Amino acid sequence: MKLCAAHFFVAAIFVVGLAAQTQSPTKQKGIPMSHATGTFEVKLTPQNDGKPEDSSIGRMIIDKQIHGDLEATTKGQMLAFSTDVKGSAGYVAMERVIGTLHGRAGSFVLQHSATMNRGVPQLSITVVPDSGTGELVGLTGTFNIQIAAGKHSYTFDYTLPEVP
């Protein structure tokens, strides 16, 4: 699929070269905000889905290994679109995260929404409400991506109720 390579490039721009600009998470009443940091590796695999070669929307499988305060693996899917205007594109993605956050085990889902307007990026990665399982039930927050010298790192600002 010809455009699949172009969509992979668009996704790489967002995932590899984008300094995240996200909104602050809403603090849950009476629950203090917490902060997690670390690094991650990401693998994007373009999917053809049997579509014609001129399909304007590309789909990728996301696989991540996350290290640090959040030790996890993720699996997800991304849809990406690139316009004819250089530097303008967008992607959306859903990604299930399974692991431990500051020692608390469970899973949750991250929702991505990103645009690039003639080279100016905007990215929001948010925990889907009520997606937490296990010891992560009640988790809310935003996940921020930083790229420096080709290395991926994250900051994760979140709230999580105390274990009863």
Beta strands, then each sheet from edge to edge (+ up, - down):
strand 1: 34-47
strand 2: 57-68
strand 3: 70-82
strand 4: 89-101
strand 5: 104-117
strand 6: 120-127
strand 7: 140-148
strand 8: 151-159
sheet 1: 6+ 5- 4+ 3- 2+ 1- 8+ 7-
end
